[in-house]
Amino acid sequence: MLYSFCRLFILFIIYSMIGYLTELIYCSIESRKIILNRGFFIGPYLPIYGVCCILMNFFLEKYNNDVVALFIMSVVLCSIIEFVTSYILEKIYKVRWWDYSNMKFNFEGRICLLNSCLFGVGGVFLIHIINPIIYPLIDKLSYSMIIIIGIILIFIFITDLYLSIKTLHDIKISSDRYSDHDATEEIKSLVKEKIRKSSLLTSRLLNAFPSIGGRNMKKIVSFKKFNNDIRRKLKENHKLLKNRGNK
């Protein structure tokens, strides 16, 4: 039981990392600049892809010999997962993490035909190309190694999950609390310290979703500016003190 779960979790992480790399490439091409940050997890993985791939392996393996059916079922399955994920995240955080409203043939801005078709291509690619490469490599690992690697990855993922959710919560609280403040004015040292300590995670999260929207859109954008201005001021003060010290 433990072995099977650890093996499945290793596959989940591998698929999530492949999805992460795929999004980096896709978004970099679309933006015409290098994108190095996607998703709100700290690690280089997107769990939604891991979930999609695991479910495709479970439900769609029987369509292995029918490429058309595999493509269609991949489109349906992944579109449902993406829609449900978007809906749940928005209900929890009152924020639209991605929005396809500007895309043709979209549904409520949560899913669109282009992305769904790409999921279909990904499903065919997964079953016919990725799995035949990954499975033999994992099967070469010993029973004990699968368990050890699996447990380590589970620990890392749970830690990342906790930190990422905490960061989301902090952003939600901070954006509500500080959105009306003018970042150019004098700021209490306690607030600056809080932002400084959380700046790495909050900046990563906000940069990961440049098209973030929803009822808190203005507040989050304001908080992002507030955060960036504070960091800039701290850098300027640091340079000023350094220059004075060198005189």
Buried (B, 14 or more C-beta within 10 A) or exposed (E): EEEEBBBEBBBBBBBBBBBBBBBBEBBBEEEEEEBEBBBBBBBBBBBBBBBBBBBBBEEBEEBEEEEEEBBBBBBBBBBBBBBEBBEEBBEEBBBBBBBBEEEEEBEEBBBBBEBBBBBBEBBBBBBEEBBEEBEEEBEEBEEEEBBEBBBEBBEBBEEBBEBBEEBBEBBBEBBEEBBEBEBEEEBEEEBBEBBEEBBEBBBBBBEBBEEBBBEBBEBBBBBBEBBBBBBEBBEEEEEEEEEEEEE
